[in-house]
Amino acid sequence: MTRLNLILFMVLIVTALGVITSQHKSRKLYIELQQQEDAAKQYDVEWGQLQLEQSTWAMHARIEQIANQRLHMQVPDAKRVQVVTRGAQP
C-alpha cells in the first residue's frame, strides 16, 4: 500500500509542477500581449501624426509660397494659359 501511495504522491508532485509551469508561461504570454497592444496603439498615434504632418507639408498654399520665394516662380495670367488635350490635332 505504501508503494501505491508513493507513486500517487509522485504523480501529484509532477502534476502540480506542470500546473505551475503552465501558469507561469500563460502570465508571461499575457504580459507580452499587453506590451504588443500598447506598441500598436503608439504606432497608430504616430501614424496619425505623420499623416497630419504630410497633409500640412503638401498644402497648396505652402507649395505656391515656396515656389514663389525660392524658385521665383509666378502663376501665369489666364490669357497665357493654354490647355492641351491628348487627342489634339495640329
C-alpha positions in Angstrom: 0.0 0.0 0.0 2.8 2.4 0.8 4.2 1.8 -2.7 1.0 2.9 -4.3 0.9 6.0 -2.0 4.4 6.9 -3.0 3.6 6.6 -6.7 0.4 8.7 -6.3 2.4 11.3 -4.4 5.0 11.5 -7.2 2.2 11.9 -9.8 0.7 14.6 -7.6 4.1 16.5 -7.5 4.7 16.2 -11.2 1.1 17.4 -12.0 1.5 20.3 -9.6 4.8 21.3 -11.2 3.1 21.1 -14.6 0.3 23.4 -13.5 2.8 25.9 -12.0 4.8 25.9 -15.3 1.8 26.4 -17.5 0.5 29.3 -15.3 3.9 30.9 -15.5 4.0 30.6 -19.3 0.5 31.9 -19.5 1.3 35.0 -17.4 4.4 35.7 -19.5 2.5 35.5 -22.7 -0.3 37.7 -21.4 2.3 40.4 -20.4 3.9 40.2 -23.8 0.4 40.5 -25.4 -0.3 43.7 -23.4 3.1 45.2 -24.4 2.4 44.4 -28.1 -1.1 46.0 -27.8 0.5 49.1 -26.2 3.0 49.3 -29.0 0.3 49.0 -31.6 -1.6 51.9 -30.0 1.5 54.0 -30.0 2.1 53.2 -33.7 -1.5 54.2 -34.5 -0.9 57.6 -32.8 2.4 58.1 -34.6 0.7 57.2 -38.0 -2.0 59.8 -37.4 0.6 62.4 -36.6 2.6 61.6 -39.7 -0.5 61.8 -41.9 -1.3 65.2 -40.4 2.3 66.4 -41.0 2.2 65.1 -44.6 -1.0 67.0 -45.3 0.5 70.1 -43.8 3.6 69.9 -45.9 1.6 69.3 -49.1 -0.8 72.2 -48.7 -1.3 74.1 -52.0 -0.7 77.5 -50.4 2.6 76.3 -48.9 3.8 74.9 -52.2 2.9 78.0 -54.0 4.7 80.2 -51.4 7.9 78.1 -51.7 7.7 78.2 -55.5 7.4 81.9 -55.4 10.1 82.6 -52.8 12.8 80.0 -53.5 12.3 79.4 -57.2 11.0 82.8 -58.2 8.0 81.2 -60.0 4.7 83.0 -60.5 1.3 82.0 -61.6 0.8 82.9 -65.2 -2.1 85.2 -66.4 -5.2 83.4 -67.5 -4.5 84.8 -71.1 -1.2 82.9 -71.2 -2.6 79.5 -70.0 -3.2 77.1 -72.8 -4.9 73.7 -72.2 -3.5 70.9 -74.4 -5.7 67.8 -74.8 -4.4 64.4 -75.5 -6.0 63.8 -78.9 -5.4 67.3 -80.3 -4.6 67.6 -84.0 -2.2 70.4 -85.2 
